[in-house]
Amino acid sequence: MPLRTRILEEGMPGDILFVQGDFGATCAMARWASSRGLVPVYATTKRRAIEKVEGDRVTTTRVFEHVRFRVYETIE
């Protein structure tokens, strides 16, 4: 079943839809969802890099922490 068909069958106006991924597809899906009364959102993160030095070796660990969901703004 195509994704949009399933969303229309199971979603109701005001429902929140998490939309994230390929830039072009994400923009199209957020616009489509918004036009049908859904609330498209995306996740924002806090990113940190932690470096550990041991002699001549450096190990970098990247930490991504969820901050919040944001609603896509509509552009008219």
N, C-alpha and C positions, 0 to 999 in steps of 0.2 A: 504494500500500500504506500503510495507516495506520501512523503512527510507532510506536505501542506494539507492533503486530504485528511490525514489522521488528526492534525492539529484542529482543523475545522470541526471534525466529528467529536473530539473530546474536550476542546477548549471552549471557554465562555468569555464574553467581554469582561475585562478586568483581570483575567488570569495573567500571571507573570510567565513570560517565556524567556528562558536563558538562551541567548544567541551569541555565539562566538566561533571564530574559525577563519576560513579564507575571507580576505577583505571584501571582495566583490560579492560573494554569496551572503556574507554577514550583512552588508548594507541592504541588499535586496530583501533578505528575510526580515530584518528589523522594520523596514518600510512597509512590507506586506503585512506583518503582524500588527503594527500600529494602525494601519488602515482598517483592520478588522476588530479593533477595540481591545486587542491584547496589549500587554505592557512588556515590550522587549527590554531586557537588561543584559549587562555584561559584568564580568568580575574585574575588580582592580586588586593589585597586589603591591606589597612592599618588598623590595628586592635588596638583599645584602650580599656582599662577597666577603668571606672570611678566609684570610690567608694564614697558613701555618708554615713557618720556616724551620727546616731541620737541616742544618749544614748548608749544602749547596742545592738543596731540594725545596721547592715551594709547592705546597698543596693548596688549591683554592676550592672552597666549598661555597656554592651559591644557595642561598636560602630565599624562598619565595613564601610570603605569608599573605593569606587572604585578608583584605582590608574591608571591602564592602561591595555591594552590587550597585551599579549605576544604571539609570534609565537612559536609553538612547534618545537623544534630542531629535526632534523632527525638523527638517529644513524645508521651508516652503519656497 
